[in-house]
């Protein structure tokens, strides 16, 4: 199941593993992504903690943990330090441009997130 936050992150959940990325809307607002500061594998995070920073030609934006848990892995495909390409965030925001995976410690936190329809309705309120 895919969920969304008001900060324009998406979260895909399989069992207790949550894959986190930014929405297409967020990457369009940022412009060309030039660098992603990724979290440390093994790091404990709480709901709302800053877990990454995305730098672009327009701005820098924080990515926040939509759930609590432990950083299980990061996306090396976007890590410049590992010869990755941060522009994957622009080109594949909804798929291969994910930021990290969190092993969730409290799945009840998912109830505060939006489903696809609720997120689309939320986006519509931002345009008016």
MMTF fields as JSON, N, C-alpha, C and O atoms, coordinates in Angstrom:
{
  "mmtfVersion": "1.0.0",
  "mmtfProducer": "UNKNOWN",
  "numBonds": 511,
  "numAtoms": 512,
  "numGroups": 128,
  "numChains": 1,
  "numModels": 1,
  "chainsPerModel": [1],
  "groupsPerChain": [128],
  "chainIdList": ["A"],
  "bondAtomList": [4, 2, 8, 6, 12, 10, 16, 14, 20, 18, 24, 22, 28, 26, 32, 30, 36, 34, 40, 38, 44, 42, 48, 46, 52, 50, 56, 54, 60, 58, 64, 62, 68, 66, 72, 70, 76, 74, 80, 78, 84, 82, 88, 86, 92, 90, 96, 94, 100, 98, 104, 102, 108, 106, 112, 110, 116, 114, 120, 118, 124, 122, 128, 126, 132, 130, 136, 134, 140, 138, 144, 142, 148, 146, 152, 150, 156, 154, 160, 158, 164, 162, 168, 166, 172, 170, 176, 174, 180, 178, 184, 182, 188, 186, 192, 190, 196, 194, 200, 198, 204, 202, 208, 206, 212, 210, 216, 214, 220, 218, 224, 222, 228, 226, 232, 230, 236, 234, 240, 238, 244, 242, 248, 246, 252, 250, 256, 254, 260, 258, 264, 262, 268, 266, 272, 270, 276, 274, 280, 278, 284, 282, 288, 286, 292, 290, 296, 294, 300, 298, 304, 302, 308, 306, 312, 310, 316, 314, 320, 318, 324, 322, 328, 326, 332, 330, 336, 334, 340, 338, 344, 342, 348, 346, 352, 350, 356, 354, 360, 358, 364, 362, 368, 366, 372, 370, 376, 374, 380, 378, 384, 382, 388, 386, 392, 390, 396, 394, 400, 398, 404, 402, 408, 406, 412, 410, 416, 414, 420, 418, 424, 422, 428, 426, 432, 430, 436, 434, 440, 438, 444, 442, 448, 446, 452, 450, 456, 454, 460, 458, 464, 462, 468, 466, 472, 470, 476, 474, 480, 478, 484, 482, 488, 486, 492, 490, 496, 494, 500, 498, 504, 502, 508, 506],
  "bondOrderList": [1, 1, 1, 1, 1, 1, 1, 1, 1, 1, 1, 1, 1, 1, 1, 1, 1, 1, 1, 1, 1, 1, 1, 1, 1, 1, 1, 1, 1, 1, 1, 1, 1, 1, 1, 1, 1, 1, 1, 1, 1, 1, 1, 1, 1, 1, 1, 1, 1, 1, 1, 1, 1, 1, 1, 1, 1, 1, 1, 1, 1, 1, 1, 1, 1, 1, 1, 1, 1, 1, 1, 1, 1, 1, 1, 1, 1, 1, 1, 1, 1, 1, 1, 1, 1, 1, 1, 1, 1, 1, 1, 1, 1, 1, 1, 1, 1, 1, 1, 1, 1, 1, 1, 1, 1, 1, 1, 1, 1, 1, 1, 1, 1, 1, 1, 1, 1, 1, 1, 1, 1, 1, 1, 1, 1, 1, 1],
  "groupList": [{"groupName": "UNK", "atomNameList": ["N", "CA", "C", "O"], "elementList": ["N", "C", "C", "O"], "formalChargeList": [0, 0, 0, 0], "bondAtomList": [1, 0, 2, 1, 3, 2], "bondOrderList": [1, 1, 2], "singleLetterCode": "X", "chemCompType": "L-PEPTIDE LINKING"}],
  "groupTypeList": [0, 0, 0, 0, 0, 0, 0, 0, 0, 0, 0, 0, 0, 0, 0, 0, 0, 0, 0, 0, 0, 0, 0, 0, 0, 0, 0, 0, 0, 0, 0, 0, 0, 0, 0, 0, 0, 0, 0, 0, 0, 0, 0, 0, 0, 0, 0, 0, 0, 0, 0, 0, 0, 0, 0, 0, 0, 0, 0, 0, 0, 0, 0, 0, 0, 0, 0, 0, 0, 0, 0, 0, 0, 0, 0, 0, 0, 0, 0, 0, 0, 0, 0, 0, 0, 0, 0, 0, 0, 0, 0, 0, 0, 0, 0, 0, 0, 0, 0, 0, 0, 0, 0, 0, 0, 0, 0, 0, 0, 0, 0, 0, 0, 0, 0, 0, 0, 0, 0, 0, 0, 0, 0, 0, 0, 0, 0, 0],
  "groupIdList": [1, 2, 3, 4, 5, 6, 7, 8, 9, 10, 11, 12, 13, 14, 15, 16, 17, 18, 19, 20, 21, 22, 23, 24, 25, 26, 27, 28, 29, 30, 31, 32, 33, 34, 35, 36, 37, 38, 39, 40, 41, 42, 43, 44, 45, 46, 47, 48, 49, 50, 51, 52, 53, 54, 55, 56, 57, 58, 59, 60, 61, 62, 63, 64, 65, 66, 67, 68, 69, 70, 71, 72, 73, 74, 75, 76, 77, 78, 79, 80, 81, 82, 83, 84, 85, 86, 87, 88, 89, 90, 91, 92, 93, 94, 95, 96, 97, 98, 99, 100, 101, 102, 103, 104, 105, 106, 107, 108, 109, 110, 111, 112, 113, 114, 115, 116, 117, 118, 119, 120, 121, 122, 123, 124, 125, 126, 127, 128],
  "secStructList": [7, 3, 3, 3, 7, 6, 6, 1, 3, 3, 3, 3, 3, 3, 6, 6, 3, 3, 3, 3, 3, 3, 7, 2, 2, 2, 2, 2, 2, 2, 7, 1, 3, 3, 3, 3, 3, 7, 7, 7, 6, 6, 7, 3, 3, 7, 6, 6, 7, 3, 3, 3, 3, 3, 3, 3, 1, 1, 7, 3, 3, 3, 3, 3, 7, 1, 1, 7, 3, 3, 3, 3, 3, 3, 7, 4, 4, 4, 7, 4, 4, 4, 6, 7, 7, 6, 6, 2, 2, 2, 2, 6, 6, 6, 6, 6, 6, 7, 7, 3, 3, 3, 3, 3, 1, 7, 4, 4, 4, 4, 4, 4, 1, 5, 7, 2, 2, 2, 2, 2, 2, 2, 2, 2, 2, 2, 2, 7],
  "xCoordList": [0.845, 0.0, 0.889, 1.921, 0.485, 1.228, 0.468, -0.746, 1.219, 0.681, 1.431, 2.484, 0.867, 1.455, 1.398, 0.547, 2.331, 2.35, 2.066, 2.147, 1.737, 1.534, 2.855, 2.855, 3.97, 5.29, 5.73, 6.872, 4.839, 5.046, 6.036, 6.786, 6.025, 6.743, 5.738, 4.564, 6.219, 5.396, 6.062, 7.262, 5.25, 5.744, 5.034, 3.806, 5.815, 5.297, 5.612, 6.743, 4.625, 4.825, 4.631, 3.612, 5.625, 5.558, 6.0, 7.139, 5.088, 5.314, 5.626, 4.802, 6.786, 7.144, 8.243, 8.83, 8.52, 9.55, 8.893, 8.073, 9.264, 8.684, 9.721, 10.783, 9.424, 10.276, 9.772, 8.576, 10.695, 10.354, 10.927, 12.078, 10.125, 10.587, 9.81, 8.954, 10.117, 9.345, 8.419, 8.707, 7.32, 6.325, 6.784, 7.72, 6.115, 6.384, 6.159, 6.917, 5.117, 4.856, 6.066, 6.467, 6.642, 7.791, 8.992, 9.654, 9.276, 10.454, 10.247, 11.208, 9.008, 8.727, 8.96, 9.501, 8.548, 8.737, 10.22, 10.65, 11.0, 12.421, 13.226, 14.189, 12.856, 13.68, 14.748, 14.618, 15.804, 16.843, 17.593, 18.259, 17.474, 18.146, 19.632, 20.007, 20.47, 21.915, 22.634, 23.748, 22.0, 22.646, 21.587, 20.61, 21.793, 20.91, 21.776, 22.63, 21.548, 22.227, 21.382, 20.291, 21.879, 21.131, 21.366, 22.397, 20.418, 20.613, 21.616, 21.998, 22.027, 22.948, 22.168, 21.187, 22.6, 22.004, 22.215, 23.305, 21.162, 21.218, 20.738, 20.526, 20.566, 20.115, 18.663, 17.824, 18.362, 16.981, 16.344, 16.959, 15.104, 14.384, 12.996, 12.405, 12.496, 11.14, 10.289, 10.804, 9.011, 8.061, 8.348, 8.385, 8.55, 8.789, 10.238, 10.534, 11.164, 12.589, 13.036, 12.534, 13.988, 14.602, 15.483, 16.341, 15.256, 16.052, 16.95, 17.88, 16.679, 17.5, 17.323, 16.365, 18.275, 18.164, 18.402, 19.377, 17.494, 17.621, 17.971, 17.246, 19.089, 19.515, 19.231, 19.43, 18.76, 18.45, 18.948, 19.512, 18.738, 19.148, 18.299, 18.706, 17.13, 16.235, 16.33, 16.266, 16.481, 16.365, 16.924, 17.378, 16.874, 17.166, 15.915, 15.252, 15.597, 14.395, 14.699, 15.451, 14.105, 14.252, 13.236, 12.13, 13.617, 12.713, 12.542, 13.52, 11.291, 10.984, 10.497, 9.866, 10.794, 10.372, 8.857, 8.331, 8.154, 6.704, 6.317, 5.153, 7.303, 7.112, 8.379, 9.451, 8.249, 9.399, 10.005, 9.323, 11.294, 11.955, 13.451, 14.06, 14.037, 15.477, 15.736, 15.092, 16.689, 17.06, 17.681, 18.731, 17.017, 17.446, 18.413, 19.38, 18.136, 18.999, 18.751, 17.731, 19.714, 19.585, 19.769, 20.333, 19.292, 19.339, 20.686, 20.901, 21.585, 22.91, 22.844, 23.787, 21.737, 21.584, 21.558, 21.829, 21.232, 21.166, 22.293, 22.345, 23.187, 24.267, 25.503, 26.196, 25.773, 26.919, 28.22, 29.125, 28.316, 29.542, 29.815, 30.953, 28.789, 28.933, 28.818, 28.502, 29.078, 29.007, 27.57, 27.347, 26.609, 25.21, 24.806, 25.609, 23.573, 23.049, 21.809, 20.737, 21.947, 20.811, 19.637, 18.52, 19.876, 18.771, 17.742, 16.666, 18.068, 17.071, 15.846, 14.727, 16.055, 14.936, 13.973, 12.76, 14.488, 13.62, 12.981, 11.773, 13.795, 13.313, 12.431, 11.533, 12.677, 11.943, 11.439, 11.579, 10.856, 10.437, 9.534, 9.65, 8.644, 7.673, 8.18, 7.481, 9.397, 9.888, 11.347, 11.624, 12.283, 13.701, 14.39, 15.54, 13.719, 14.307, 14.035, 14.12, 13.708, 13.426, 14.653, 15.777, 14.414, 15.472, 16.043, 17.25, 15.172, 15.631, 14.507, 13.355, 14.882, 13.922, 14.032, 15.125, 12.869, 12.809, 12.101, 10.998, 12.744, 12.098, 11.247, 11.768, 9.921, 9.003, 8.93, 8.962, 8.832, 8.686, 7.248, 6.882, 6.421, 5.041, 4.14, 3.972, 3.569, 2.74, 1.456, 0.799, 1.078, -0.128, 0.057, -0.923, 1.309, 1.568, 1.053, 0.851, 0.843, 0.342, -1.056, -1.444, -1.811, -3.186, -3.244, -4.283, -2.146, -2.13, -1.765, -1.767, -1.454, -1.043, -2.228, -3.279, -2.036, -3.096, -2.952, -1.845, -4.09, -4.045, -3.954, -3.916, -3.918, -3.731, -4.817, -4.512, -6.066, -7.169, -7.107, -7.3, -6.842, -6.736, -5.577, -5.684, -4.466, -3.322, -3.672, -3.309, -4.37, -4.782, -5.691, -5.563, -6.597, -7.476, -6.662, -6.947, -5.662, -4.778, -4.034, -3.942, -3.501, -2.807, -3.726, -3.3, -4.992, -5.962, -6.157, -6.364, -6.095, -6.253, -5.065, -5.209, -3.901, -2.716, -2.748, -2.116, -3.475, -3.529, -4.577, -4.582, -5.467, -6.535, -6.168, -6.961],
  "yCoordList": [-1.177, 0.0, 1.238, 1.269, 2.256, 3.512, 4.582, 4.731, 5.325, 6.427, 7.706, 7.664, 8.852, 10.149, 11.061, 10.9, 12.03, 13.024, 14.408, 14.613, 15.344, 16.732, 17.388, 18.45, 16.776, 17.285, 16.691, 16.885, 15.972, 15.419, 14.26, 14.103, 13.456, 12.19, 11.082, 11.181, 10.03, 8.821, 7.715, 7.746, 6.74, 5.601, 4.341, 4.255, 3.389, 2.068, 1.106, 1.062, 0.338, -0.567, -2.011, -2.364, -2.834, -4.284, -4.894, -4.714, -5.621, -6.119, -4.908, -3.999, -4.88, -3.736, -2.88, -2.03, -3.104, -2.339, -1.252, -1.54, -0.003, 1.154, 1.798, 2.212, 1.884, 2.585, 4.021, 4.257, 4.987, 6.401, 7.13, 6.906, 8.001, 8.845, 10.146, 10.373, 11.003, 12.233, 12.091, 11.354, 12.802, 12.699, 13.43, 14.23, 13.141, 13.826, 15.328, 16.138, 15.693, 17.108, 17.762, 18.859, 17.105, 17.655, 17.833, 18.87, 16.834, 16.949, 18.031, 18.691, 18.23, 19.317, 20.68, 21.59, 20.812, 22.073, 22.345, 23.498, 21.302, 21.463, 21.826, 22.587, 21.301, 21.47, 20.39, 19.348, 20.643, 19.632, 19.315, 20.177, 18.061, 17.618, 17.42, 16.746, 18.02, 17.957, 17.146, 16.671, 16.982, 16.246, 15.791, 16.496, 14.595, 14.094, 13.659, 12.783, 14.281, 13.881, 12.785, 13.049, 11.569, 10.403, 10.128, 10.52, 9.458, 9.092, 7.939, 7.325, 7.664, 6.568, 5.275, 5.258, 4.203, 2.89, 2.545, 2.725, 2.049, 1.704, 2.813, 2.588, 4.015, 5.164, 4.976, 4.582, 5.255, 5.237, 6.582, 7.629, 6.549, 7.781, 7.73, 6.663, 8.904, 9.034, 9.765, 10.527, 9.537, 10.215, 11.713, 12.342, 12.283, 13.72, 14.142, 15.301, 13.228, 13.565, 13.837, 13.224, 14.763, 14.968, 13.751, 13.387, 13.123, 11.942, 12.16, 11.387, 13.208, 13.48, 14.943, 15.605, 15.426, 16.764, 16.621, 16.009, 17.199, 17.163, 18.566, 19.524, 18.678, 19.962, 19.97, 18.976, 21.122, 21.266, 22.615, 23.402, 22.87, 24.146, 25.295, 26.453, 24.995, 26.027, 26.184, 27.303, 25.079, 25.131, 23.862, 22.946, 23.844, 22.629, 22.314, 23.218, 21.04, 20.635, 19.437, 18.539, 19.444, 18.317, 17.237, 17.523, 15.996, 14.849, 14.372, 14.173, 14.188, 13.82, 12.385, 11.87, 11.753, 10.366, 10.33, 10.931, 9.629, 9.506, 8.445, 8.333, 7.674, 6.641, 6.538, 6.975, 5.967, 5.715, 4.355, 3.456, 4.221, 2.94, 3.093, 4.03, 2.157, 2.126, 2.157, 1.44, 3.0, 3.059, 1.717, 1.338, 1.009, -0.326, -0.252, -1.01, 0.675, 0.851, 2.218, 2.858, 2.656, 3.903, 3.586, 2.553, 4.478, 4.258, 4.715, 5.908, 3.769, 4.077, 4.63, 5.272, 4.384, 4.886, 6.411, 6.997, 7.071, 8.533, 9.153, 10.374, 8.338, 8.797, 9.18, 8.313, 10.481, 10.977, 10.391, 10.079, 10.241, 9.703, 8.267, 7.804, 7.559, 6.183, 6.112, 5.063, 7.237, 7.35, 7.222, 6.846, 7.54, 7.51, 8.801, 9.724, 8.854, 9.986, 10.545, 9.947, 11.695, 12.254, 12.646, 12.821, 12.785, 13.147, 12.016, 12.22, 10.823, 9.743, 10.209, 9.785, 11.084, 11.603, 12.347, 12.256, 13.08, 13.77, 12.801, 12.836, 11.959, 11.088, 9.952, 9.513, 9.474, 8.313, 8.553, 7.688, 9.727, 10.102, 9.052, 8.785, 8.461, 7.51, 6.067, 5.191, 5.816, 4.43, 4.358, 4.343, 4.313, 4.104, 5.278, 5.15, 6.413, 7.58, 7.643, 8.715, 6.506, 6.47, 6.898, 6.87, 7.301, 7.828, 6.75, 6.51, 6.106, 5.112, 4.138, 4.315, 3.11, 2.129, 2.116, 2.084, 2.14, 2.164, 0.907, 0.589, 0.198, -0.915, -0.282, 0.217, -0.314, 0.405, -0.218, -1.439, 0.653, 0.18, 0.324, -0.264, 1.11, 1.338, 1.528, 2.649, 0.449, 0.534, 1.327, 1.689, 1.609, 2.416, 3.851, 4.564, 4.277, 5.631, 5.811, 6.941, 4.724, 4.808, 5.42, 5.951, 5.35, 5.86, 7.37, 7.901, 8.075, 9.529, 9.969, 11.163, 9.014, 9.33, 9.288, 8.729, 9.894, 9.95, 8.823, 8.372, 8.374, 7.476, 8.338, 9.565, 7.709, 8.435, 9.481, 10.625, 9.106, 10.046, 11.238, 12.376, 10.988, 12.075, 13.002, 14.219, 12.428, 13.251, 14.111, 15.287, 13.536, 14.323, 15.472, 16.58, 15.221, 16.274, 17.344, 18.535, 16.93, 17.865, 18.743, 19.956, 18.147, 18.922, 19.957, 21.074, 19.587, 20.51, 21.741, 22.844, 21.561, 22.7, 23.654, 24.843, 23.149, 23.982, 24.866, 25.922, 24.434, 25.174, 26.271, 27.139, 26.246, 27.245, 28.444, 29.378],
  "zCoordList": [0.0, 0.0, 0.0, 0.67, -0.754, -0.805, -0.035, -0.17, 0.78, 1.567, 1.206, 0.57, 1.625, 1.319, 2.541, 3.416, 2.583, 3.663, 3.083, 1.872, 3.954, 3.528, 3.137, 2.514, 3.491, 3.11, 1.774, 1.355, 1.108, -0.239, -0.285, -1.248, 0.771, 0.736, 0.451, 0.805, -0.194, -0.338, 0.451, 0.725, 0.805, 1.581, 1.082, 1.098, 0.65, 0.263, 1.394, 1.877, 1.817, 2.949, 2.508, 1.915, 2.806, 2.623, 3.938, 4.368, 4.576, 5.931, 6.821, 6.924, 7.455, 8.307, 7.68, 8.35, 6.39, 5.708, 4.858, 3.986, 5.126, 4.443, 3.534, 3.999, 2.25, 1.303, 1.215, 1.039, 1.34, 1.406, 0.194, -0.182, -0.416, -1.51, -1.51, -0.656, -2.481, -2.616, -3.819, -4.763, -3.765, -4.828, -6.087, -6.057, -7.172, -8.422, -8.255, -8.789, -7.514, -7.244, -6.579, -6.967, -5.592, -4.866, -5.786, -5.748, -6.606, -7.478, -8.526, -8.92, -8.991, -9.946, -9.299, -9.927, -8.041, -7.316, -7.061, -7.099, -6.803, -6.524, -7.759, -7.665, -8.901, -10.095, -10.142, -9.499, -10.904, -11.12, -9.829, -9.256, -9.38, -8.155, -8.446, -9.405, -7.598, -7.796, -6.724, -6.949, -5.551, -4.464, -3.473, -3.223, -2.908, -1.849, -0.683, -0.82, 0.468, 1.699, 2.333, 2.839, 2.305, 2.763, 4.25, 4.797, 4.901, 6.308, 6.429, 5.434, 7.653, 7.936, 8.157, 8.9, 7.519, 7.762, 9.236, 9.778, 9.87, 11.282, 12.205, 13.397, 11.652, 12.431, 12.859, 12.048, 14.121, 14.612, 14.309, 14.509, 13.825, 13.517, 14.135, 14.303, 14.466, 14.987, 13.969, 13.151, 14.019, 13.15, 13.151, 14.208, 11.959, 11.828, 11.823, 11.536, 12.136, 12.098, 10.668, 9.725, 10.51, 9.202, 8.912, 9.716, 7.74, 7.407, 6.196, 5.968, 5.417, 4.236, 3.846, 4.247, 3.054, 2.473, 0.981, 0.545, 0.209, -1.248, -1.73, -1.462, -2.444, -2.985, -4.478, -5.176, -4.951, -6.368, -6.867, -6.106, -8.139, -8.706, -8.163, -8.254, -7.601, -7.062, -5.56, -5.051, -4.839, -3.374, -2.749, -3.434, -1.431, -0.67, 0.133, 0.642, 0.245, 0.974, 1.85, 1.471, 3.018, 3.933, 3.62, 3.162, 3.869, 3.79, 5.219, 5.94, 5.624, 7.002, 7.092, 6.169, 8.204, 8.432, 8.612, 9.549, 7.725, 7.881, 8.912, 9.296, 9.352, 10.379, 11.222, 10.802, 12.393, 13.269, 12.949, 12.457, 13.235, 13.037, 12.861, 13.376, 12.126, 11.888, 10.386, 9.621, 9.971, 8.557, 8.185, 8.703, 7.284, 6.87, 5.679, 5.604, 4.748, 3.581, 2.969, 3.223, 2.15, 1.402, -0.081, -0.444, -0.917, -2.36, -2.916, -3.13, -3.148, -3.677, -5.101, -5.564, -5.791, -7.169, -7.218, -8.266, -6.08, -6.065, -5.248, -5.097, -4.723, -3.845, -4.66, -5.192, -4.755, -5.518, -4.988, -5.763, -3.663, -3.065, -3.499, -3.418, -3.956, -4.436, -5.969, -6.53, -6.626, -8.094, -8.616, -9.767, -7.754, -8.154, -8.848, -8.985, -9.276, -10.04, -9.336, -9.413, -8.647, -7.92, -8.817, -8.328, -10.12, -11.014, -11.141, -11.705, -10.619, -10.56, -9.79, -10.08, -8.802, -8.02, -8.938, -8.752, -9.924, -10.872, -11.865, -12.099, -12.428, -13.507, -13.021, -13.739, -11.812, -11.311, -9.884, -9.02, -9.643, -8.286, -7.645, -6.449, -8.419, -7.876, -7.803, -7.294, -8.312, -8.331, -7.881, -6.682, -8.837, -8.542, -7.863, -7.442, -7.746, -7.094, -5.606, -5.006, -4.997, -3.556, -2.762, -3.263, -1.493, -0.638, 0.29, 0.302, 1.062, 2.026, 2.364, 1.966, 3.107, 3.611, 5.13, 5.694, 5.775, 7.231, 7.72, 7.274, 8.638, 9.322, 10.425, 11.422, 10.223, 11.098, 12.486, 12.64, 13.496, 14.868, 15.36, 16.378, 14.637, 15.077, 13.857, 13.377, 13.362, 12.148, 12.367, 11.39, 13.601, 13.837, 13.347, 13.134, 13.168, 12.651, 11.22, 10.775, 10.51, 9.138, 9.067, 8.027, 10.153, 10.137, 9.96, 9.568, 10.241, 10.085, 8.669, 8.373, 7.795, 6.428, 5.469, 5.78, 4.291, 3.279, 2.26, 1.968, 1.722, 0.571, -0.694, -0.602, -1.862, -3.12, -3.344, -3.681, -3.163, -3.402, -2.46, -2.886, -1.194, -0.22, -0.578, -0.425, -1.057, -1.452, -2.663, -2.714, -3.633, -4.806, -4.392, -4.911, -3.473, -2.958, -2.233, -2.364, -1.478, -0.792, -1.795, -1.603, -2.861, -3.887, -4.516, -4.809, -4.725, -5.323, -4.428, -4.934, -3.115, -2.217, -2.298, -2.017, -2.677, -2.778, -4.027, -4.064, -5.029, -6.302, -6.277, -7.149, -5.286, -5.264, -4.421, -4.298]
}
